Amino acid sequence: MYTSNTYAAYMLGIIGGTSLLDYKGSLYTKFEQHTPYGTSEIIRGDNFLLLLRHQNRCAPHIIPYRSHIAALKLAGARRIIALGSTGSLQEHIPPGSRVIPDDYVCLTPVPTIMNHSIDHVNPAFDPHLRSLLIQLCPDAVPHGTYIQTRGPRLESRSEIQWMKNIADIVGMTIASELTVACEMRIPFAAICTVDNYANGICNAEISYESIISTVRENQEKALDLLGRIIDAVA
């Protein structure tokens, strides 16, 4: 059983998604962290570091993943929890649900820091951080497969019909973050909010506008979850 101070000895890095894009960390310190891969902005709290993946309004396919993960590590993060927005591939996982994935499938090349050496990492979600998230969100689906597409376009109906046979939720970022974190030897876990049914899972027409509308509706839930995660490591 995890106590509230289980991770107190380790600065926790939190990656926020679209629902936190306009997060105002006025009580905290914002700073730029320079890395060998670029510069990323971080919000520092007393016991956590918050990084918004879409800073500078970057679309998923051009997010500087290596810079973001390296920035968190150089700033002191020893664990990372990511919050992500996803579409559901299964009718029994409706919008508004949360899923704590335990595996992923990736349909696009993922970034890597292994450009000048040979190393093979197992891109696995950290079981201890996953257990912590399950305790914090007992109503979340405690396991599932995340499938990553490149974006920024949405998936076609035929693609979704295929994806639903092998995965539960679809997104555009978590697999890249997990892989780079594992290469940098940082334990990583994610909790994903379901903001829509994927294209063709239900009869509703899917658009970027409709997704963003749902994200805004779920923003308070995302902020509440962020607060619970922060409190858990206080």
C-alpha positions, 0 to 999 in steps of 0.5 A: 500500500502506498502512503502519501509520502512514498515518492516524497524523496523523488521529485515527480515530473508531470506531463499535461496535455490539451486539457491543461494547455491554458493552465495558469501556474501563477503560484509556481515558478516557470523556467526554461530548461536547456537540454542537448535536444532543445529548450522546454518550459517547466512549471516548478512546484514545491515537490513536482515539475509540470511540463505541458507537452503542447507548449508553443501550440505544438501539434503531436507530430512535432512535439520535441519529446526528447527535449521535454523528457530530458528537461524534466530529468535535468530539472530533477524529475526521477519519476514521470506521470503523464496525463493524456487525451484519447479516443475510445476504441471500445463501446464499453469505455465511454467518453468521460472514462479514464484508462491507466494503460499497461501496454501500447502499440505504435504505428509511427516511428518514435523518437529516440536518443540512441543515435550514436550508440546501440541500446535496446530498452523495454518500453514498459509502464512502471508498475509502481506508478501504475499502482499509485494511479489506480489508488488515486483513481479507483474508478479508472479502467486499471489496464488497457492497450494504448495505440499511437498514431502520428497525427495531427489528422484523425484516424479513418473509419477503416483504420479504427475498425482495425485498431479496435481489435488490438487496442482500447484507446487511441492517442498521439503522444504517450508511446513517444513519451514512454519510450524516451523516458525508458531510454533515459531510465526514468520510470513512467506511467500514464492516465488517459482521459477518454474525450470521444469515441474514435471515428466509427465506434459510434454514430456521432461525427468526430471533429477536432472542434468536438474533441476540444469541446469535450476536453474543455468540459473535462478540464475541471476533472483534469485539474482535480486529478492533477491536484490529487497527484500533487497531494500524493507526493507532498 
